[in-house]
Amino acid sequence: MNQSPAGLNSKPHYEILDGLRGVAAIIVLAFHLLEAHATNAFTQIINHGYLAVDFFFLLSGFVVGYAYDDRWGKMSS
């Protein structure tokens, strides 16, 4: 967890969430690459790699919500 530079009032940044999003993106990439070479469902190496897309979007939604949680009142439409 990194703290922001002095003078900026922002929330801490969690690198683990970025790492998990990166792993999910790599799993989706591997799923698509290996899916092209699979002849049937039994020869596919990563069978449920598509679930990493849901995990990626879930984490991204949390990160965006966490970042803007204390700013909703300050934002204008």
Secondary structure, DSSP 8 states (H G I E B T S, - for coil): -B---TT-----B-HHHHHHHHHHHHHHHHHHHHHTT-SSTTT-SSTTTTHHHHHHHHHHHHHHHHHHGGGTTT---
